Amino acid sequence: MALSATIPKHSIFLLPFPNQSKTLSSNSPLNSISFRFSRSNLNRRKPLSIRSTPTQAAAPAAPAAPAISLTEKALRHLNKMRTERNEDLYLRIGVKQGGCSGMSYTMEFEDRANARPDDSVIEYDGFVIVCDPKSLLFIYGMQLDYSDALIGGGFSFKNPNATQTCGCGKSFAAEM
C-alpha cells in the first residue's frame, strides 16, 4: 500500500529534529502545521524494548452486595406468607408516586408467569424478589426487615437512597 501526501502551497514545515530547526515558509495559516520526514529521519528511531516485572496478583474482589437484601426475620416471615398461599410465587418490590414524602414502597406476591423481561431478579436463600428497573434506581441497596412487635411491627425498609422518610416508614423522598 502506497501513501501519498499533498503539501498545501502555504504550509509551515516544522522539522522534528533540533539541528533542522528553520521553517521553510512563513506565510501559512495558523492552523496549518506539517512535519517533514525523510528516509534519514525515519532511520533515527530508537528501538522499542518491553520488559515485564513480576507483580503480586490482586486480591479477589469481595462479592457484591445484593440490590435488595432481607434480614433473617423478614425472610422467615415472607416464606411463611408464601407457604400459606400454597403457590409458587415471588415477591415484587417497587416504588410508586405518592405517600407522605413523595414516594411509597410497594410489595406484593405475584405468579412467576407475570415476570417481565426487564425485571431484575434477586434470589435470596431460595426466595425470589423481582423489581422493575425504574424502582431499582430508588431502592438499590435497601434492606427489608420485619418485626412482630405489637406497636410499630411489620415490615420496615432501610433505604440508603432515602433523603427523607415519613414517620410511618412506608414513604420516602430521594434525589436523583
C-alpha positions as a LaTeX table, in Angstrom:
\begin{tabular}{lrrr}
\hline
Residue & $x$ (\AA) & $y$ (\AA) & $z$ (\AA) \\
\hline
Met1 & 0.00 & 0.00 & 0.00 \\
Ala2 & 1.45 & 3.33 & $-1.02$ \\
Leu3 & 0.91 & 6.51 & 0.96 \\
Ser4 & 0.85 & 9.89 & $-0.68$ \\
Ala5 & 0.53 & 13.37 & 0.71 \\
Thr6 & $-0.21$ & 16.71 & $-0.86$ \\
Ile7 & 1.53 & 19.71 & 0.61 \\
Pro8 & $-0.55$ & 22.91 & 0.61 \\
Lys9 & 1.04 & 25.93 & $-1.03$ \\
His10 & 1.23 & 27.94 & 2.20 \\
Ser11 & 2.39 & 25.42 & 4.83 \\
Ile12 & 4.76 & 25.72 & 7.74 \\
Phe13 & 7.28 & 22.94 & 7.89 \\
Leu14 & 8.48 & 22.19 & 11.38 \\
Leu15 & 11.35 & 19.81 & 11.40 \\
Pro16 & 11.29 & 17.24 & 14.18 \\
Phe17 & 15.00 & 17.32 & 15.00 \\
Pro18 & 16.83 & 20.14 & 16.80 \\
Asn19 & 19.57 & 20.50 & 14.19 \\
Gln20 & 16.96 & 21.18 & 11.48 \\
Ser21 & 15.10 & 23.99 & 13.22 \\
Lys22 & 14.32 & 26.53 & 10.50 \\
Thr23 & 10.86 & 26.92 & 8.98 \\
Leu24 & 10.52 & 26.66 & 5.23 \\
Ser25 & 7.56 & 29.02 & 4.76 \\
Ser26 & 6.21 & 31.76 & 6.99 \\
Asn27 & 3.05 & 32.81 & 5.11 \\
Ser28 & 0.73 & 29.96 & 6.10 \\
Pro29 & $-2.43$ & 29.98 & 8.20 \\
Leu30 & $-2.03$ & 29.45 & 11.95 \\
Asn31 & $-3.85$ & 26.13 & 11.94 \\
Ser32 & $-1.72$ & 24.50 & 9.23 \\
Ile33 & 1.28 & 22.54 & 10.52 \\
Ser34 & 3.15 & 19.84 & 8.64 \\
Phe35 & 6.19 & 17.78 & 9.52 \\
Arg36 & 8.90 & 16.89 & 7.06 \\
Phe37 & 10.33 & 13.41 & 7.30 \\
Ser38 & 12.99 & 11.95 & 5.09 \\
Arg39 & 14.36 & 8.42 & 4.92 \\
Ser40 & 17.30 & 9.50 & 7.07 \\
Asn41 & 14.92 & 10.89 & 9.74 \\
Leu42 & 12.96 & 7.64 & 9.86 \\
Asn43 & 16.16 & 5.66 & 10.38 \\
Arg44 & 16.94 & 7.64 & 13.56 \\
Arg45 & 14.14 & 5.99 & 15.55 \\
Lys46 & 15.20 & 4.23 & 18.71 \\
Pro47 & 14.36 & 0.56 & 19.12 \\
Leu48 & 11.47 & $-0.28$ & 21.39 \\
Ser49 & 12.12 & $-2.61$ & 24.29 \\
Ile50 & 9.49 & $-4.17$ & 26.51 \\
Arg51 & 10.26 & $-5.53$ & 29.95 \\
Ser52 & 7.97 & $-7.35$ & 32.31 \\
Thr53 & 8.26 & $-7.13$ & 36.04 \\
Pro54 & 6.69 & $-9.64$ & 38.40 \\
Thr55 & 3.81 & $-8.32$ & 40.49 \\
Gln56 & 1.58 & $-9.84$ & 43.08 \\
Ala57 & $-1.87$ & $-10.87$ & 41.96 \\
Ala58 & $-4.68$ & $-8.64$ & 43.13 \\
Ala59 & $-6.81$ & $-9.96$ & 45.94 \\
Pro60 & $-10.10$ & $-11.41$ & 44.76 \\
Ala61 & $-12.91$ & $-8.88$ & 44.87 \\
Ala62 & $-15.46$ & $-9.22$ & 47.62 \\
Pro63 & $-18.81$ & $-10.48$ & 46.38 \\
Ala64 & $-21.17$ & $-7.66$ & 45.53 \\
Ala65 & $-23.97$ & $-6.96$ & 47.97 \\
Pro66 & $-27.42$ & $-7.82$ & 46.63 \\
Ala67 & $-29.52$ & $-4.99$ & 45.21 \\
Ile68 & $-32.16$ & $-5.70$ & 47.86 \\
Ser69 & $-31.37$ & $-7.70$ & 50.99 \\
Leu70 & $-33.55$ & $-9.39$ & 53.58 \\
Thr71 & $-32.92$ & $-9.89$ & 57.27 \\
Glu72 & $-33.46$ & $-13.38$ & 58.69 \\
Lys73 & $-36.73$ & $-12.27$ & 60.32 \\
Ala74 & $-38.04$ & $-10.81$ & 57.06 \\
Leu75 & $-37.05$ & $-13.93$ & 55.10 \\
Arg76 & $-38.71$ & $-16.21$ & 57.65 \\
His77 & $-41.94$ & $-14.19$ & 57.62 \\
Leu78 & $-42.07$ & $-13.92$ & 53.81 \\
Asn79 & $-41.54$ & $-17.68$ & 53.44 \\
Lys80 & $-44.36$ & $-18.26$ & 55.95 \\
Met81 & $-46.69$ & $-15.95$ & 53.99 \\
Arg82 & $-45.81$ & $-17.66$ & 50.71 \\
Thr83 & $-46.37$ & $-21.20$ & 52.03 \\
Glu84 & $-49.78$ & $-20.19$ & 53.45 \\
Arg85 & $-50.86$ & $-19.44$ & 49.87 \\
Asn86 & $-49.65$ & $-22.86$ & 48.57 \\
Glu87 & $-48.41$ & $-21.29$ & 45.32 \\
Asp88 & $-45.03$ & $-20.79$ & 43.68 \\
Leu89 & $-44.86$ & $-17.01$ & 44.00 \\
Tyr90 & $-42.18$ & $-14.37$ & 44.01 \\
Leu91 & $-42.19$ & $-11.03$ & 45.79 \\
Arg92 & $-42.36$ & $-7.89$ & 43.66 \\
Ile93 & $-40.91$ & $-4.84$ & 45.41 \\
Gly94 & $-41.18$ & $-1.39$ & 43.87 \\
Val95 & $-41.96$ & 2.26 & 44.42 \\
Lys96 & $-44.79$ & 4.48 & 43.24 \\
Gln97 & $-45.52$ & 8.19 & 43.37 \\
Gly98 & $-47.44$ & 9.20 & 46.47 \\
Gly99 & $-47.25$ & 8.91 & 50.21 \\
Cys100 & $-46.33$ & 11.49 & 52.80 \\
Ser101 & $-42.81$ & 12.09 & 51.46 \\
Gly102 & $-43.39$ & 11.77 & 47.72 \\
Met103 & $-42.75$ & 8.07 & 47.04 \\
Ser104 & $-44.09$ & 4.95 & 48.71 \\
Tyr105 & $-42.94$ & 1.35 & 48.73 \\
Thr106 & $-44.99$ & $-1.41$ & 47.12 \\
Met107 & $-44.78$ & $-5.12$ & 47.91 \\
Glu108 & $-46.94$ & $-7.91$ & 46.57 \\
Phe109 & $-46.71$ & $-11.59$ & 45.77 \\
Glu110 & $-47.03$ & $-12.42$ & 42.08 \\
Asp111 & $-47.17$ & $-15.52$ & 39.95 \\
Arg112 & $-43.90$ & $-16.33$ & 38.18 \\
Ala113 & $-45.68$ & $-16.10$ & 34.82 \\
Asn114 & $-46.05$ & $-12.33$ & 35.31 \\
Ala115 & $-42.30$ & $-11.68$ & 35.22 \\
Arg116 & $-41.26$ & $-9.06$ & 32.68 \\
Pro117 & $-38.08$ & $-9.33$ & 30.60 \\
Asp118 & $-36.58$ & $-6.13$ & 32.05 \\
Asp119 & $-37.19$ & $-7.08$ & 35.71 \\
Ser120 & $-34.20$ & $-7.52$ & 37.99 \\
Val121 & $-34.36$ & $-10.90$ & 39.70 \\
Ile122 & $-32.72$ & $-11.25$ & 43.11 \\
Glu123 & $-32.58$ & $-14.67$ & 44.72 \\
Tyr124 & $-32.03$ & $-14.60$ & 48.45 \\
Asp125 & $-31.58$ & $-18.01$ & 50.10 \\
Gly126 & $-34.08$ & $-19.59$ & 47.68 \\
Phe127 & $-36.58$ & $-16.74$ & 47.97 \\
Val128 & $-37.06$ & $-14.75$ & 44.74 \\
Ile129 & $-37.55$ & $-10.98$ & 44.67 \\
Val130 & $-38.19$ & $-9.06$ & 41.44 \\
Cys131 & $-38.03$ & $-5.33$ & 40.86 \\
Asp132 & $-38.61$ & $-3.16$ & 37.80 \\
Pro133 & $-35.62$ & $-1.07$ & 36.62 \\
Lys134 & $-37.11$ & 2.34 & 37.49 \\
Ser135 & $-37.91$ & 1.32 & 41.06 \\
Leu136 & $-34.49$ & $-0.24$ & 41.49 \\
Leu137 & $-32.90$ & 3.18 & 40.93 \\
Phe138 & $-34.57$ & 4.38 & 44.14 \\
Ile139 & $-34.19$ & 1.28 & 46.32 \\
Tyr140 & $-30.82$ & $-0.17$ & 45.30 \\
Gly141 & $-29.05$ & $-1.32$ & 48.47 \\
Met142 & $-32.25$ & $-1.38$ & 50.53 \\
Gln143 & $-32.64$ & $-3.86$ & 53.39 \\
Leu144 & $-36.07$ & $-5.25$ & 54.20 \\
Asp145 & $-36.62$ & $-6.12$ & 57.87 \\
Tyr146 & $-39.57$ & $-7.48$ & 59.82 \\
Ser147 & $-40.67$ & $-7.01$ & 63.41 \\
Asp148 & $-43.56$ & $-8.79$ & 65.15 \\
Ala149 & $-43.90$ & $-6.09$ & 67.82 \\
Leu150 & $-47.46$ & $-5.05$ & 68.70 \\
Ile151 & $-46.66$ & $-1.38$ & 68.23 \\
Gly152 & $-44.59$ & $-0.44$ & 65.20 \\
Gly153 & $-44.40$ & $-4.03$ & 63.96 \\
Gly154 & $-44.46$ & $-5.19$ & 60.37 \\
Phe155 & $-42.02$ & $-4.68$ & 57.53 \\
Ser156 & $-39.52$ & $-1.84$ & 57.65 \\
Phe157 & $-37.37$ & $-0.50$ & 54.84 \\
Lys158 & $-33.78$ & 0.64 & 55.40 \\
Asn159 & $-33.10$ & 2.53 & 52.21 \\
Pro160 & $-29.67$ & 4.21 & 51.75 \\
Asn161 & $-31.10$ & 6.34 & 48.91 \\
Ala162 & $-33.83$ & 7.96 & 51.03 \\
Thr163 & $-33.07$ & 11.59 & 51.82 \\
Gln164 & $-36.23$ & 11.95 & 53.91 \\
Thr165 & $-38.66$ & 9.41 & 55.40 \\
Cys166 & $-42.10$ & 9.73 & 56.88 \\
Gly167 & $-42.93$ & 8.66 & 60.43 \\
Cys168 & $-44.99$ & 5.79 & 59.02 \\
Gly169 & $-41.83$ & 4.29 & 57.47 \\
Lys170 & $-43.65$ & 3.42 & 54.25 \\
Ser171 & $-42.86$ & 6.54 & 52.23 \\
Phe172 & $-39.66$ & 8.40 & 51.43 \\
Ala173 & $-38.06$ & 11.08 & 49.30 \\
Ala174 & $-34.95$ & 10.57 & 47.19 \\
Glu175 & $-32.79$ & 12.77 & 44.98 \\
Met176 & $-31.62$ & 11.61 & 41.60 \\
\hline
\end{tabular}
